[in-house]
Amino acid sequence: QVQLVESGGGLVQPGGSLRLSCAASGSIFVIYAMGWYRQAPGKQRELVAAITSGGSTNYADSVKGRFTISRDSAKNTVYLQMNSLKPEDTAVYYCNADLKKRLLSNRGDYWGQGTQVTVSS
């Protein structure tokens, strides 16, 4: 019943910017954290940025100073502002949510389908 839908991916030139959005919908009792992961061909999926319900954030070293994660709790939506993009940022970006569907449910991870980000001249 939980669905995460990403948007905002696309093709951009080096040095450009993109803003990714991810909206969580369905049966959600509480969201503990949301974040963005990415996976490039031949590489493992890696954490890009995450934000907790308390507002704490963390970033991969490779994106610090360039990417900013934020959230709109009322809309169950998380954003990733990506500036000064590099070809190395090219990957499929996945939205993740750590949440509980009901008061008596177990806490678990949910994933979006992914959105392609390509940085190329």
C-alpha positions in Angstrom: 0.0 0.0 0.0 3.0 2.3 0.3 4.3 3.9 -2.9 7.2 6.2 -3.4 7.2 8.1 -6.7 10.3 10.0 -7.8 10.5 12.8 -10.4 12.9 15.4 -11.7 15.6 13.2 -13.3 16.9 13.9 -16.7 19.9 15.0 -18.8 21.9 17.9 -17.7 25.3 19.4 -18.7 28.2 19.4 -16.3 27.9 22.3 -13.8 24.1 22.3 -14.2 21.4 21.6 -11.6 18.5 19.3 -11.0 15.9 19.0 -8.3 14.6 15.5 -7.5 11.3 15.0 -5.7 9.9 11.9 -4.0 6.4 11.7 -2.6 5.4 8.8 -0.3 1.7 7.8 -0.3 -0.5 5.0 1.0 -0.7 3.6 4.5 1.8 5.5 6.6 1.7 5.9 10.3 5.0 7.6 10.8 8.1 8.2 8.7 11.4 8.0 10.6 13.7 9.0 7.7 13.8 9.5 4.0 16.8 9.5 1.7 18.3 9.2 -1.7 20.5 6.5 -3.0 22.1 6.1 -6.4 23.5 3.3 -8.4 25.8 3.6 -11.5 26.4 0.8 -13.9 28.8 -1.8 -12.5 28.8 -0.2 -9.0 27.0 -0.8 -5.8 24.1 1.3 -4.6 25.3 4.1 -2.3 23.8 6.5 0.0 23.7 10.1 -1.4 21.8 11.9 1.4 19.3 11.2 4.1 17.1 13.2 6.5 15.4 12.1 9.7 12.1 13.1 11.1 14.0 15.3 13.5 15.7 17.1 10.7 19.2 15.6 11.0 21.0 15.1 7.7 23.9 13.3 6.3 25.6 13.2 2.9 28.1 11.2 1.0 31.5 12.9 1.0 31.3 13.1 -2.8 28.3 15.4 -2.7 28.8 17.6 0.3 28.6 21.2 -0.6 26.8 20.5 -3.8 23.6 18.6 -2.9 21.0 19.6 -0.3 18.3 17.3 1.0 15.1 18.7 2.4 11.6 17.5 3.3 8.0 18.6 3.5 6.5 16.5 6.3 2.9 17.6 5.6 3.3 16.2 2.1 5.5 13.2 3.0 7.8 14.5 0.3 11.6 14.7 0.2 13.7 16.7 -2.2 17.3 16.6 -3.4 18.7 19.8 -4.9 21.7 18.9 -6.9 24.0 21.7 -8.0 27.4 21.8 -9.8 26.7 18.4 -11.3 29.5 16.2 -12.5 29.6 13.3 -14.9 30.4 11.1 -11.9 26.9 11.9 -10.6 25.4 10.0 -13.5 23.3 7.1 -12.0 19.8 5.9 -11.3 18.6 7.7 -8.1 16.3 5.9 -5.8 14.1 7.3 -3.1 14.0 5.4 0.2 11.7 5.7 3.2 12.1 4.2 6.7 8.6 4.0 8.0 5.9 2.3 10.0 2.6 1.6 8.2 0.5 1.2 11.3 1.0 1.6 15.0 1.3 -2.1 15.5 3.2 -2.8 12.3 6.9 -3.4 12.0 9.2 -0.7 10.9 10.7 -1.2 7.4 12.3 0.2 4.3 10.4 1.1 1.1 11.9 2.0 -2.3 10.9 4.0 -5.3 11.3 2.8 -8.8 14.3 5.0 -9.5 14.9 8.0 -11.8 17.8 8.4 -14.3 20.2 11.3 -13.9 22.7 11.8 -16.7 25.3 14.4 -16.6 27.0 14.8 -20.0 28.1 17.5 -22.4 
